[in-house]
Amino acid sequence: MQLAIFAFLAAFLLMSSLGFLLFYRHTPLQRLSQVVSRADDANVLRSITPPAGSRLERLIKPFQKLVPRNPADLSTVQKRLARAGYREESYINIFYSSKVLVPGALCLVATVTQIYAYSPLFVYAVAAGLGFLAPDFWLNNRISARKTQLRLGLPEALDLMVICVEAGLSVDKATMRTAEELRISQPAIAEELNLVYLEQRAGRPRAEAWRHLGERTDVESIRALAAILIQAEKFGTSVGKTLRSHSEALRTQRRQDAEEKAAKTTVKLTFPLVLFIFPSLFVVTLAPSMIVMFEGFKEYLS
């Protein structure tokens, strides 16, 4: 029994360490960061997490070669990792290696705990299947969490950009200043705004940089923001008023979503009431009378 507990803890620590190292982010777009040379631009680069060492990549690189992949799947995985916030090429190798290591760890746990004794083929098949799909589930969860962070942090970022633009800064400098101010409170949206600023400093047109932001994050509100900024630049309208109206629309949409979820609560509570609460009430209210009836029938029959 102690050996089984030890093996389970070892597998859990292995998977936890792998997940922690995946969370440790790199510096994205290093070639773009070389363009920035002034002191205020250096503050932008400090807000990006420093790169991790390549020791883990060298350790797990042989395992990722065991999983077959083609250029189309590789491009899809790279886009998914970028939407989750992991843009370095090493994360691709870590992702594919986890599809080998996690099933192996689950099979090892099943072997040590002797769960396979009930049905070896079924247990090992389930362990291998869940281990192979677990990285995809985890990545989808991270993408969803990051989209939520971006969606919640966007109104605050727009308010700061409005203040900066109305104070006389350009849109590029307002983007950089907003990213600096939101580095702690909203790190996800701050990192994306940093990338937008670095792309513009590297020579990419502003419209293309904001359009790339919408495609990279795959958040509908950010796509709408990119389209609004492109139209404002094209037709010469006020950027401050445009950003303020979009921020108010996002807050109104968030309030409506909260009201919609609150209205759905009564419907969602129907199933717990029917399945759990009503049977308990029936037992409490009918049990005494049923006991009296059984005793009466027992005395009558005797």
C-alpha positions in Angstrom: 0.0 0.0 0.0 2.8 2.4 0.8 4.5 1.6 -2.5 1.3 2.5 -4.3 0.9 5.8 -2.5 4.6 6.6 -3.2 4.1 5.8 -7.0 1.0 8.0 -7.1 2.7 10.9 -5.5 5.7 10.6 -7.8 3.4 10.6 -10.9 1.4 13.6 -9.5 4.6 15.5 -8.9 5.9 14.7 -12.4 2.7 16.0 -14.0 2.5 19.1 -11.7 6.1 20.0 -12.5 5.4 19.7 -16.2 2.4 21.9 -15.9 4.3 24.5 -13.9 7.1 24.6 -16.5 4.4 25.1 -19.2 3.1 28.1 -17.2 6.6 29.7 -17.2 6.4 32.0 -20.2 9.1 33.1 -22.6 9.8 36.4 -24.2 7.7 36.5 -27.4 9.0 38.0 -30.6 12.6 38.5 -29.7 13.5 39.9 -33.1 10.9 42.6 -32.5 12.4 43.5 -29.1 15.8 44.2 -30.7 14.3 47.1 -32.6 13.4 48.9 -29.4 16.4 50.8 -28.0 15.2 53.7 -26.0 14.6 53.8 -22.2 10.8 53.9 -22.3 10.8 50.9 -24.7 13.1 49.0 -22.3 10.3 49.2 -19.7 8.0 47.5 -22.1 10.5 44.7 -22.6 10.9 44.2 -18.8 7.2 43.4 -18.5 7.6 40.3 -20.6 8.6 37.1 -18.7 12.2 36.1 -19.3 12.8 32.9 -21.2 13.1 29.6 -19.5 16.2 27.3 -19.9 16.4 24.7 -22.6 17.3 21.9 -20.2 13.7 20.7 -20.0 13.4 20.9 -23.8 16.5 18.8 -24.3 15.2 16.3 -21.7 11.8 15.7 -23.3 12.8 16.2 -27.0 13.2 12.5 -27.7 9.6 11.8 -26.6 7.9 14.3 -28.9 9.3 12.5 -31.9 7.2 9.4 -31.0 4.0 11.3 -31.9 3.3 11.6 -35.6 2.5 15.1 -36.8 2.2 16.9 -40.1 2.7 20.6 -40.9 -1.1 21.3 -40.8 -1.4 19.8 -37.3 1.8 21.6 -36.2 0.4 25.0 -37.4 -2.9 24.3 -35.6 -1.2 23.4 -32.3 1.1 26.5 -32.6 -2.0 28.7 -33.0 -3.7 27.1 -30.0 -0.6 27.5 -27.9 -0.3 31.2 -28.9 -3.9 31.8 -27.9 -3.1 30.3 -24.5 -0.1 32.6 -24.2 2.7 30.1 -25.0 4.5 31.4 -28.2 7.9 29.9 -28.0 8.7 26.9 -30.2 9.9 24.8 -27.2 6.3 24.7 -26.0 5.3 22.7 -29.1 7.9 20.1 -28.2 6.7 20.0 -24.6 3.1 19.6 -25.8 3.8 16.7 -28.0 6.1 15.1 -25.4 3.3 15.3 -22.8 1.2 13.2 -25.1 3.7 10.4 -24.5 4.7 11.1 -20.9 1.2 11.5 -19.4 -0.2 8.2 -20.8 3.0 6.5 -19.5 2.6 8.0 -16.1 -1.1 6.9 -15.9 -0.2 3.4 -17.0 2.5 3.3 -14.4 0.1 4.4 -11.7 -2.4 1.7 -12.8 0.4 -0.9 -12.6 1.7 0.1 -9.2 -1.8 0.4 -7.7 -2.8 -2.9 -9.2 -6.0 -1.5 -10.7 -5.2 -3.4 -13.9 -6.1 -6.7 -12.1 -9.8 -6.1 -12.7 -9.4 -5.8 -16.5 -5.9 -5.2 -17.8 -6.9 -4.4 -21.4 -9.6 -2.0 -20.4 -7.6 -0.2 -17.7 -4.6 0.3 -19.8 -6.6 1.4 -22.8 -8.5 4.0 -20.7 -5.3 5.2 -19.1 -3.6 5.6 -22.4 -6.6 7.3 -24.0 -7.1 9.8 -21.1 -3.4 10.5 -21.0 -3.2 11.2 -24.7 -6.3 13.5 -24.6 -5.3 15.2 -21.3 -2.9 17.8 -22.8 -5.6 18.8 -25.3 -8.2 19.3 -22.5 -5.7 21.2 -20.5 -4.8 23.4 -23.4 -8.4 24.1 -24.2 -9.0 25.1 -20.5 -6.0 27.5 -20.7 -7.3 29.1 -23.9 -10.7 29.6 -22.4 -9.2 31.1 -19.2 -7.0 33.4 -21.2 -9.9 34.6 -23.3 -11.9 35.3 -20.2 -9.0 37.3 -18.8 -8.7 39.3 -22.0 -12.4 39.9 -22.1 -12.5 41.2 -18.6 -9.4 43.3 -18.8 -10.3 45.0 -22.1 -12.7 47.7 -20.7 -10.1 48.8 -18.1 -7.4 49.0 -20.9 -9.7 51.1 -23.1 -10.4 53.5 -20.2 -6.6 54.0 -19.7 -6.1 54.4 -23.4 -8.8 57.1 -23.5 -7.1 59.0 -20.7 -3.8 58.8 -22.5 -5.1 59.8 -25.9 -7.0 62.8 -24.4 -3.9 63.8 -22.5 -2.1 64.3 -25.9 -0.4 61.0 -26.4 -0.5 59.2 -29.7 -2.3 55.8 -30.1 1.1 54.0 -30.1 2.3 55.7 -26.9 -1.1 55.2 -25.3 -0.9 51.5 -26.0 2.6 51.3 -24.5 1.6 53.3 -21.4 -1.5 51.2 -20.9 0.5 48.0 -21.1 2.9 49.3 -18.4 0.1 50.3 -16.1 -1.8 47.0 -16.5 1.2 44.8 -16.1 0.2 43.6 -12.6 -3.6 43.9 -12.6 -4.3 42.6 -16.1 -1.1 40.7 -17.3 -2.9 39.0 -20.2 -4.1 42.2 -21.9 -0.9 44.0 -21.0 1.2 41.3 -22.8 -1.0 41.5 -25.9 -0.7 45.3 -26.0 3.1 45.0 -25.6 3.2 42.8 -28.7 1.0 45.3 -30.6 3.4 48.1 -29.7 6.5 46.1 -30.6 5.1 45.2 -34.0 4.4 48.8 -34.7 7.9 49.7 -33.6 9.3 47.1 -36.0 7.6 48.8 -38.9 4.3 47.0 -39.2 1.4 49.2 -40.1 -1.0 50.1 -37.2 -4.0 48.6 -38.9 -2.2 45.4 -39.5 -0.9 45.2 -36.0 -4.4 45.6 -34.5 -5.9 43.2 -36.9 -3.2 40.7 -36.0 -4.1 41.2 -32.4 -7.7 40.2 -33.1 -6.7 37.1 -35.0 -4.1 36.1 -32.4 -6.4 36.3 -29.4 -9.6 35.1 -31.2 -11.8 37.3 -28.9 -14.8 38.9 -30.5 -14.6 42.1 -28.5 -10.9 42.6 -29.4 -11.7 41.9 -33.1 -14.4 44.6 -32.9 -11.9 46.9 -31.2 -9.4 46.4 -34.0 -12.0 47.1 -36.7 -13.1 50.2 -34.8 -9.6 51.6 -34.6 -8.9 50.8 -38.3 -12.1 52.7 -39.3 -11.3 55.6 -37.0 -7.8 55.9 -38.6 -9.3 55.6 -42.1 -12.0 58.2 -41.7 -10.2 60.5 -39.3 -12.7 60.3 -36.4 -11.8 60.9 -32.8 -10.0 57.9 -31.3 -10.9 58.9 -27.7 -14.6 59.0 -28.4 -14.4 55.8 -30.3 -12.6 54.0 -27.5 -15.0 55.4 -24.8 -18.1 54.3 -26.7 -16.6 50.8 -27.2 -15.7 50.6 -23.5 -19.3 51.5 -22.5 -20.7 49.0 -25.0 -18.5 46.2 -23.5 -19.6 47.1 -19.9 -23.2 47.1 -21.1 -22.7 43.7 -22.7 -21.0 42.3 -19.5 -24.0 43.5 -17.4 -26.5 41.9 -19.8 -24.5 38.6 -19.7 -24.7 38.7 -15.9 -28.4 39.3 -16.0 -28.9 36.5 -18.5 -26.9 34.1 -16.3 -29.0 35.2 -13.3 -32.2 34.5 -15.2 -31.0 31.1 -16.1 -30.3 30.2 -12.5 -33.9 29.4 -11.7 -34.1 26.9 -14.6 -30.8 25.3 -13.7 -32.0 24.8 -10.1 -34.9 22.7 -11.3 -32.9 19.6 -11.7 -31.2 19.6 -8.3 -34.6 20.3 -6.7 -36.2 17.3 -8.4 -33.3 14.9 -8.0 -32.1 15.7 -4.5 -34.3 18.0 -2.5 -37.8 16.7 -3.3 -36.9 13.0 -2.5 -35.5 14.1 0.8 -38.7 16.1 1.6 -40.9 13.1 0.6 -38.9 10.8 2.9 -39.1 13.3 5.8 -42.9 14.0 5.4 -44.1 10.5 4.4 -41.9 8.3 6.5 -43.7 8.7 9.8 -47.1 8.1 8.3 -45.8 5.0 6.4 -44.4 3.6 9.6 -47.7 4.1 11.4 -49.5 2.4 8.5 -47.2 -0.6 8.5 -47.6 -1.0 12.2 -51.4 -0.8 11.8 -51.4 -3.4 9.1 -49.2 -5.6 11.1 -51.5 -5.5 14.1 -54.5 -6.1 11.9 -53.0 -9.1 10.2 -51.8 -10.6 13.5 
